[in-house]
Amino acid sequence: MKKSNLVFSICLLALLMPFNLKTSSQQNTQSKPREKGSVVFDIPGTDNVIVKKDIRYQSVTGSALTMDIYYPPNFDFKSKIPVVIIVLGYPDMAGQRLLGSKFKNYITFISWCKIIAASGMAAIVYESVNPGQDILALSNYLKSNEIELGIDNSKIGAFTLSAHSPTTINEVLTGPGNIFKCAVVYYGFFLTNDFINLPQIDVISQDMGFNTPRLPDPASWKKDVPIMIVRAGIDNVPYINQSLADFYEKALSQNLPIILVNYSNGTHGFDTSIDDDLTRQIIKNTLEFWKFNLK
């Protein structure tokens, strides 16, 4: 059966794909202190990943926008490997106001990049002034510099979370130049064009600064990009789980290839705040989802 024909609705983590995973004690390193804001999961090699910083991918009004690429330890740049891009839905101006830094310097994203790289893939996080346009510019740069960067452009995955997700999902499902072969969304907004709470979300976005592109009619959505969604069951962000429920119903009506994980006790930001085996298992399965779909 083709991957694009698979639809999974998974509410119990125990029913997730039977990946060949090591135990928590084997994969999670608890001996070193965890920096505040970092992901509650670690694997060998995160301290030794190779980082190429401040690679210029486009210029905007005379200023360079740059990206950082994280590679596996000992990567020799003689081959091309899959890559996961952390796709932004906020401009950096909002990130600096909310977090005190650009998103590519945000500890949570750095932590995720190191984990992805240590697992054998590359990871990218980047600067942004216009999220919808910048992901297209980044895509074009990767296409033009595939060999130099050691990136396999036929094996690109997306990762997004929270209010970054509308930009990502719009690109994945409707973008004419979409480069993503799969996508993972943690506790995200999904903005279909007739979602009842769009006016309220627009008010939130005006205060927070994130982009709110609408998805068009579901019949026009791409049907061949596997998506893994992790729902935080006790998310306190207004309308976020309602938007997911609305999207999920429409996605199933189109038979989209979706895995839905309902983390019933999960909170918004659980990957950095709930330090337990269930969170770590979800993160392990996230890594395996990328590996499976980018092989």
C-alpha positions in Angstrom: 0.0 0.0 0.0 1.3 3.5 -0.9 2.2 5.8 2.0 -0.1 8.4 0.5 -3.0 6.0 1.0 -2.4 5.4 4.7 -4.5 7.2 7.3 -3.8 6.6 10.9 -5.9 7.9 13.8 -4.0 7.0 17.0 -5.2 8.0 20.4 -3.1 5.7 22.6 0.6 6.0 22.3 0.9 2.2 22.8 -0.7 1.8 19.4 1.9 3.9 17.6 4.0 2.3 14.8 6.0 -0.6 16.2 9.4 1.1 15.7 12.5 -0.6 16.8 13.5 1.8 19.5 15.9 1.6 22.4 14.6 1.9 25.9 14.3 5.2 27.6 17.3 4.5 29.8 19.4 3.8 26.7 18.4 6.8 24.7 17.8 9.5 27.2 20.8 11.0 28.9 20.0 12.2 32.4 23.6 12.6 33.7 24.1 16.2 32.5 21.9 19.1 33.6 19.2 20.2 31.2 19.2 23.8 30.1 15.9 25.6 30.8 13.8 25.6 27.6 15.6 22.7 26.0 13.8 19.5 25.0 13.3 16.8 27.7 15.1 14.2 25.6 18.7 13.5 24.6 20.6 11.0 22.6 24.3 10.3 22.3 26.1 12.8 20.0 24.1 16.0 20.6 27.2 17.6 22.1 29.2 16.8 19.0 27.0 17.8 16.1 28.5 19.9 13.4 27.0 23.4 13.1 27.4 25.7 10.1 26.2 29.1 11.3 24.9 32.2 9.6 24.7 30.9 6.0 23.2 33.7 4.0 20.2 32.5 2.0 18.7 35.8 0.9 18.9 39.6 1.2 16.0 41.8 2.2 16.3 45.6 1.9 20.0 45.3 1.9 20.3 43.0 5.0 21.2 39.3 4.9 18.9 36.7 6.2 20.8 33.7 7.4 20.3 30.1 8.5 22.1 27.6 10.7 22.5 24.0 9.6 23.1 21.2 12.1 24.8 18.0 10.8 25.4 14.6 12.5 28.7 14.2 14.3 31.5 13.2 11.9 29.5 14.0 8.8 32.1 14.1 6.0 30.1 16.2 3.4 30.8 13.7 0.7 27.2 12.6 0.5 23.8 14.1 0.8 21.5 13.4 3.7 17.8 14.2 4.6 17.0 17.4 6.4 14.3 18.7 8.7 13.5 22.4 8.6 12.0 24.1 11.6 9.5 26.2 9.7 8.6 29.6 11.1 5.3 31.4 11.2 6.4 34.4 13.2 8.9 37.1 11.9 12.0 37.5 14.1 10.8 40.9 15.3 8.0 39.1 17.1 10.4 36.4 18.4 12.7 39.1 19.9 9.7 40.7 21.6 8.3 37.5 23.0 11.5 35.5 23.6 14.3 38.0 23.7 16.1 36.4 20.7 15.7 35.5 17.1 14.1 32.1 16.6 17.3 30.5 15.3 18.9 31.3 18.6 15.9 30.1 20.7 17.1 27.3 23.0 14.1 25.0 22.2 14.9 25.1 18.5 18.6 24.7 19.0 17.8 21.7 21.2 15.6 20.1 18.6 18.2 20.7 15.9 20.8 18.9 17.9 18.6 16.0 18.5 17.6 15.7 14.9 21.3 15.9 13.8 22.4 13.4 16.4 19.8 11.0 15.0 21.4 11.0 11.6 19.6 13.8 9.7 20.5 17.5 9.1 18.3 20.2 10.7 17.8 23.8 9.7 16.6 26.9 11.6 16.7 30.4 10.0 16.0 34.1 10.3 12.7 35.5 9.0 11.1 38.8 8.3 8.2 37.5 6.2 7.5 33.9 7.0 5.5 33.0 4.0 8.0 34.4 1.5 11.1 33.4 3.5 10.4 29.7 3.4 10.1 29.9 -0.4 13.5 31.8 -0.6 15.1 29.2 1.7 13.7 26.4 -0.5 15.1 28.0 -3.6 18.5 28.4 -1.9 18.6 24.7 -0.9 17.7 23.7 -4.5 20.6 25.7 -5.8 23.2 24.6 -3.3 22.3 21.0 -2.7 25.8 19.5 -3.2 27.7 22.2 -1.3 25.4 21.9 1.7 25.3 18.1 1.7 21.5 18.2 1.7 19.2 15.8 -0.3 16.5 18.0 -1.7 14.3 15.0 -2.4 14.2 14.2 1.3 13.1 17.4 3.2 10.8 17.2 6.2 9.1 20.0 8.1 8.7 20.6 11.9 6.5 23.3 13.3 4.7 24.0 16.5 2.2 26.3 18.2 1.4 29.5 16.2 4.1 28.8 13.7 2.0 26.0 12.2 -0.5 27.9 10.0 2.3 29.0 7.7 3.8 25.5 7.5 0.5 23.7 6.9 -0.5 26.1 4.2 2.8 25.5 2.4 2.7 21.8 2.9 -0.9 21.3 1.6 -1.2 24.1 -0.9 2.2 25.6 -1.8 2.9 25.2 -5.6 6.6 24.8 -4.9 6.3 22.7 -1.8 9.5 20.9 -1.0 8.3 18.9 2.0 7.9 15.2 1.8 6.4 15.0 5.3 5.6 17.3 8.2 5.3 17.1 12.0 3.1 19.6 14.0 3.1 19.9 17.8 0.2 21.7 19.5 -0.5 23.8 16.5 -3.2 26.0 15.0 -5.0 24.8 11.8 -6.8 27.6 10.0 -9.4 26.3 7.5 -11.2 29.0 5.6 -14.5 28.5 7.4 -13.3 27.8 11.0 -15.8 29.5 13.3 -13.2 31.1 15.6 -11.0 32.7 12.9 -11.9 36.3 14.1 -10.8 35.5 17.6 -7.5 33.9 16.4 -6.9 37.0 14.2 -7.1 39.1 17.4 -4.6 36.9 19.1 -2.3 37.0 16.1 -2.3 40.8 16.0 -1.1 40.8 19.6 1.4 38.0 19.3 2.6 38.7 15.7 2.2 35.4 14.0 0.9 34.9 10.4 -2.5 33.4 9.8 -2.8 32.2 6.2 -6.0 30.3 5.6 -6.3 26.9 4.0 -8.5 26.9 0.9 -11.2 24.3 0.2 -10.1 20.9 1.4 -10.7 19.4 -2.0 -7.6 21.3 -3.2 -5.3 20.1 -0.5 -2.4 17.9 -1.5 -3.0 14.2 -0.7 0.5 12.8 -0.8 2.3 14.5 2.2 2.3 12.4 5.4 1.6 14.6 8.4 2.1 13.7 12.1 0.1 15.8 14.5 0.6 15.7 18.3 -2.3 17.2 20.2 -1.8 18.5 23.7 -4.9 17.3 25.5 -4.9 20.0 28.2 -3.6 22.8 26.0 -4.6 26.2 27.5 -4.1 28.2 24.3 -7.6 29.4 23.2 -9.1 27.8 20.1 -6.0 25.7 19.3 -7.5 22.3 19.8 -10.8 23.4 18.3 -9.0 24.4 15.2 -7.3 20.9 15.1 -10.6 19.1 15.5 -12.0 21.2 12.6 -9.0 20.5 10.4 -8.8 16.8 11.2 -12.4 16.2 10.3 -11.8 17.8 6.9 -8.5 16.0 6.4 -10.2 12.6 6.9 -12.9 13.6 4.5 -10.1 13.9 1.9 -8.3 10.7 3.1 -5.1 12.6 3.9 -2.2 10.5 5.2 -2.3 11.6 8.9 -1.1 10.3 12.2 -2.8 11.9 15.2 -1.3 11.4 18.6 -3.5 12.6 21.4 -1.3 13.3 24.4 -4.2 13.4 26.9 -2.2 14.9 29.7 0.0 17.1 27.5 0.3 20.8 27.9 1.3 23.5 25.4 5.1 23.1 25.2 5.1 19.6 26.7 8.4 18.8 24.8 10.3 21.2 27.1 8.1 21.1 30.2 6.9 17.5 30.9 10.0 15.5 31.7 8.7 11.9 31.7 8.9 8.7 29.6 5.7 9.4 27.7 7.0 12.7 26.4 10.3 11.0 25.4 8.4 8.2 23.6 6.5 10.8 21.6 9.7 12.5 20.6 11.3 9.1 19.7 8.4 8.3 17.4 8.6 11.8 15.9 12.2 11.1 14.9 11.2 7.7 13.4 8.4 9.3 11.5 10.9 11.6 9.8 13.3 8.8 9.1 10.6 6.5 7.7 9.2 9.2 5.3 12.6 10.6 4.3 14.4 7.4 3.6 
